[in-house]
Structures are given as C-alpha cells and as structure tokens.
Amino acid sequence: MAPLKILMNTYPVAFACPGGGEIQFSKTHDALSAMGHSPLLYDQWHPQFDVCDIVHYFSLQGGSSSFCYYSKFSVQKPLVISPILWVGGDTSKYAMNEAIDLLNICDLALPNSDIEGDKLSQVCGVPREKFHTVYNGIDPIFFNSKESKSLFRDHFKQDRPFLLCVANIEYRKNQQNLIRAFELLNLDMDLILLGNIRDKAYFKESVQGKKNTKYFGYLDHHSPLLRSAYAGCEAFVLPSQLETPGLAALEAAATGAKVLITEEGSASEYFEDMATYANPTDVDSIAHAIVSVLSKDHCDDLKNHVCEKFTWENAAMQTLNAYKDVLEASTT
C-alpha cells in the first residue's frame, strides 16, 4: 500500500483526563507513522482535509457529529470510526441516538473486539459487516520489563504485599465495589489505586479513608514506577462496570502479573481462560475472584499470549487493512 495521509481526531476534551482510549489514539498514530504513513493530528485552526486520504475518528462520545458529518458529507472524505464503546443494559449515560447515527454514516467502524462489534451491531441496529475488529495493543516497554519490584515499594515506602488497580477514579471503573470486596476479606495486605481522579465526589465517597486502601495518584504510562508496580503486585484487579478490554490489564499481564478482570465487556476475548473474572455489580463475586486469583500460581501463559498477539504493530496492520477496504470501495 502506498503511504497514506490519515487525518486523526477525537472529541475535544479527551486528553484533559486521558485513559485507555487516548492511549489507543496515540499508539495507533505512532505505529502508523513507524510504518511509513502520515497520520495527521487534526488542527481546527488549520484544517488538513485537503491533504488527507482518509479520516479516522476515535470515540462515539456526544458532540462528535459536527466533525464527522463535515468530514463525510462536506469535504467527502472516507470516514472510519473507532467506537471505543461497550453498550450494556444501561445506555442512558451515552448519547445513543448520535452514536447510532455516526455508526450508520461512517464507511467502517473499528471495534476493539468481535464481541464489541456484535454488541454494537445488535444494540444499534447497524449491519454486522460494517464492523472490522482492530485489537488493542501493548507498548513494547511492558513486554521486556526488567524493573525491580522494589523500585515501586521503595519509592512509596510500601512494605506490605498489595493488590493493584490502575484506572481513572470514576464510577465506571468500580473502585467502590472493589474496596467493599477487599474489606470483606480482611486480608493482610493493601489495595493500591493508581490513576487520575475523574470524579472527585466519587473519590471522596468511595476511596478516601478506607482501611488498607491507598491512593498514590497518577503514574505516567512510561514511568518505570508503573512497570515496577505491575511486577510487584500480588495480583492486578480491575472489576470495572465494563472493559474493552482495559489497557492497564493488558500491560499488567505483559509484565507477568496475575489478572482479575470484569466479566462485562470484551476482556474474555483477550485473556481467554488465563485470567480470573468477576461480576462487577456483585461484591461477593469480586471477593471470591480476589481469593481465586491470589490462590493461583504465577504462570507465563498469559504473558506470552498477550505479548505475541496484542502489539500496536498488529493493531496498525489491522487498521491499514480497514483503510484499504474503505478506499477500494470508494473508487468502485
């Protein structure tokens, strides 16, 4: 394929408090660039529509229609969308009419799993052939991590064993039920939370002052302290309300950590039977899952699986195949 110019964009406040979707955006950009293509970050002050071959929009957050409609119909550029959206039973928190509209107008949607594509097709009434799966990847720094387990412990003066949860502090990440389950067990260890506080009220209600729960703030994605935390935890725990599949869980798995993840979403398509799953709405289920994951022996099967299959280079190749399909269809 000849080098492409891809105009990339996402919703306006995405990087105000970045999470997995923003990492996916940035790493896709970098991987495409490394393969000789020219991904362009949209500049609203100097729009680049006239020089791009295709437009790639990330997310179906409310307020995305203006850019996508302009791309598709005013300047008539092929449009692909990475939904980064799991639609479960309660869709009230999403701008569903807008999301359905965007999935219908785009040339192709790129969910992060077959399960996500199935769900979006079913709930939104969009033909299944409109979806082309692009699996998330893991930064290579986590594949070959040699960080000492003591680096994180020494930095934060953490002298007890600990469970680790890396996620923005908000309702969707479900720290409240995780802490309730952890307290039920009365384990001789700590629960350590890392991540930005997206919801201050939720943090105050659910996290502050909880016994043996420690919040150490946000660690940069490339920080050796983060890799050391993954390597040194007794288990990584993320029983979110949903995940597609949770980049932090992939990173933890790549460093060799045992993983407890939510059963809601597409995590099972990534981790198969090599992770421990919990019902995020059931505190007892989370507690049982914590006991189960702690009882397991360390094994490299999950680490080897994710390091082989889920790379950003693979994600870029899957993305390029989608671009190729769209561009070929637009010329026929």
TAVENUR-V276310 format. One line per field, one symbol per residue. phi: phi as a letter, one per 20 degrees, with the letter a starting at -180 (. if undefined). psi: psi as a letter, one per 30 degrees, with the letter a starting at -180 (. if undefined). burial: 1 if it has 16 or more other ideal C-beta (glycine too) atoms within 10 Angstrom, else 0. A space follows every 10 residues. Layout:
BEGIN
phi=???
psi=???
burial=???
END
This chain:
BEGIN
phi=.fgdddedbb fgdgefbfcf fffggfffgf ffffenecfd egdfecgdgf deebdcddnd fgnefgffff ffdedldgcd ceflbddefd dfedefffff ffffeffbdd feaffffgff fffemdgfff dcfcffccfg fefdfdffff gffffdledd gbeccdagea gfemfgfffg fffgelfead dddcqfeecf fffffddgme fmdcddnddg gefffffffg feffaecbef fabcdoffff ffffeoffcd cfeepdgffe eleedddcff edffffffff gfffffffbe gfgffffeed dfffffffff ffggffffff de
psi=klkljkjkla legegeikae eeeeeeeeee eeefgglikk kkjffikgef flflkjkklh kkgfeeeeee eeeefhkkkk kjehkkjbej gfflieeeee eefeflekki lgleeeeeee eeefhkkeff kjkjklakkf ffehkgkkff eeeeeghjgl lklkjjlkjl eefhfeeeee eeeefhlill jkkklljfje eeeeefekgk kgkkjgakkk egkfeeeeee eflelkkihl flkhgjeeee eeeffgkkkk lkfjageffe fbgglkkkjf fjeeeeeeee eeeffklkkg eeeeeefeei lfeeeeeeee eeeeeeeeef f.
burial=0001011111 1001000011 1111111110 1100101011 0100000000 0111111111 1001101100 1100001111 1111111000 0000110111 1110011111 1110111011 1011010001 1111111110 1100101000 1110010100 0111111111 0111111111 1110001011 1111101110 0110011001 0110110110 1011111111 1111111111 1111111111 1111111111 1111111111 1001111111 0010111111 0011000000 0110111001 1101110011 0110010000 00
END
